[in-house]
Amino acid sequence: MPRHKIFNDPVYGFVTVPYGIIFDLIEHPYFQRLRRIKQVSLTHYVYPGALHTRFHHALGAFHLMTEAIEVLRFKGADISEEEAEAVKIAILLHDIGHGPFSHTLENTLINVHHERLSQLFMQKLNEEFNGALSLAIRIFDDSYPKKFLHQLVSSQLDMDRMDYLNRDSFFTGVYEGVIGYDRIIKMLAVHEGELVVEEKGIYSIEKFLIARRLMYWQVYLHKTVLSAEQMMIQALRRAKQIAKQGVKLYCPPNMELFIYNDFAEADFLSRRDELLEAFAGLDDSDISASLKGWMKTEDQVLAFLATGLVNRRLFKLELADQPFESSYMETLRQQIEQWWLGPADEATYLLLSGKESNHAYNPQSEEIKMLFKNGVAKPMSELLEPGLHFKNVTKYYVGYPKMG
């Protein structure tokens, strides 16, 4: 009988998954649900090929983790079989708490961060698998003494980031995001209990940081993607507002509970099994079906937003380096109210505003460290030239219907 399963991945080729606990977790309905959640939300409205899923990403991150463990062991890192399996489980399940359309509806559909939900799902799975995930949870929570194992899962240079940059650039066709992941992994080492990169990999790390910055502004925070995502958030906000008034809205069964109720972390802690099971039934198809149903609802705002999303009639979005003048915002508000010809409280859903920030590298966070031949490990902030790497870039946006 074969000892492993092979998946054919378009980015890395063949990905080998051993039979046992890891394969059983992949087969679990909680994990299979990730097939129905897009990795980059509504980015396909701009880049049509960006239809890959969280399932793809989790398998890819698992594959990179497998390679990283082999490299570190070859260089003498003390990693037992139990630890190797646990860190692979941790990276495999790191995104299992994501809701429909990934980050877009976080704090809209429910007010719980996806990492907290991932923890709760892992605790639930640990009970189902008779404690087999206990070590993986400790690594995920950064409560295990070998810090470098957690850094492989969550840090400024983890297998999560390495896969999503590589995978998202592949499926969007934005090649500015391509990174030398294979070289970076080959340069990994453990020094004084922490994950480091050997000095020969410094330019690969610099390219990694540049690619991350470019991908954020060219893909993840592209103004058309941002417009679509903010419209979806407004549609969900409007639907929940209508639901609070007792109006019966079309919803797939899995979604109705979350439209007619507001759940926070305390609710998931007190009603963990019930709410996790309900949340596990949610995916992109529930949101898409709801939007199609809302196109014909009596509420004109919800119908307008839903129709715009389904038919890709998106709001015009303006970006600026400084906050928009209050006088300009007031002018837009008046124009929208005159154009809409409905109640002013409805028109408020048609004016989007906010800001997005990103920096390629955060020296205030746990830093990437480079290991030199003399045995000294230095943080990247001492090695990079000052400039865009450290700069926290903030862009302000305002969006509104095309009223021509």
C-alpha positions, 0 to 999 in steps of 0.5 A: 500500500502506498505511504503517501498521496500525490497532488499535482500543484500548478505552482510547485509540481507534485506535492507529497502528503503522507497518509495518517493524521495529515491526510486525514485532516485534509479529508476533513470537511472543515479543510475541504471547505477551503476549496470553496473560499477564494484565496484573493477574494474579488481580485478576479474582477481585475485579474480573471485568472485569480480563482485559486482557493485557500485549499490551494494555498494551504497545500502549497504552504504545507509543501514549502514547510516540508522542504524547509524542515528538510533543509534545517535538519540537514544543517543540524537543527534538532527537529524530532519526527513529532515536531516535524509533523506538528509544524506541518499540521500548524501550517496546513491549518493556519487559514482554516478559520477564514470566512467567505471571500477570505479577509473581505467579510471579516468584522462584517459577517461576524466580529471575530478575527480569522486567526482566533477562529483557526485556533478554535477549529484546531481545538475542536479538531484536536478533540476529534483526533484524540489530542493528536494536534496538541503540539501543533496548537502549541507551535501555532500559539507560540507557546512551544520552547522552540521558537523557530518552529512558530516563526516558520508558521507566522513571522515576516518570513514564513511559509504562509507569505512565501506561498501566497506571494508565489501563488498569487503572482502565478494566478494573477499573472503579475510577475512582479510578485515572483520570489526566489522561494527555493533559494530562500528556503535553501538559505534558512538556518537556526541560530540560538533557537531562532530562524535566520537566513544565511548571508548569501540569501540577503538579495533574495530577501530584499527581492521578497520584500520588494515583491510583497510591496508591489503585490499589495498595491498592484493586486491586493489593494488595487483600486478596482478590487478595493471598490468591489470589496467595499461594495460587498461589505456595504451590501452585507451591512445593509442586509444586516440592517434590514434583518434587524428590522425583522424583514425577511430576506433571501438567504441560503440556510447556512447564511441566515443565522449570521445575517439575523444575528451579530456574533462576537468572540465571546459567543464563539467561546460560549457556544463553540461547537454550535457556532463553529459548525454553522460557520463551517457551513459558510463559503463563497457560494452562500454570499454569491447566492445571496447577492443574486437573490438580493438583486430583486429584493424590495430594498432599493439600496441592497438591490442596487449594490447586489446588482452592481456586484453580480454584473460588475457595475462597480463604484468609481474609486479615487485614491489619494496620499492625503485625506480628502477634504471635508468639503469634497466629501460633502459635495459628493454626499449631496450629489449622491442624494440628488442622484439617488432620489431616495431617503438620505439614510439609504444614500449613506451606503453609496459613499465609500471612504476609508484608508489602506496602509501597507509597508514591505517590512516592519522593523517594530515587529519581530525582524528577519535576521541574517546570519553571517559567517562570523556567527553574528546574526543581524536584523534586516533593519541594519542591512537594508538601505532606508526608504520604501522597505520601512515606509508605512504607505497609507492611501486614502480612498473615496468611492461612489456610483458612476452617476453619469 
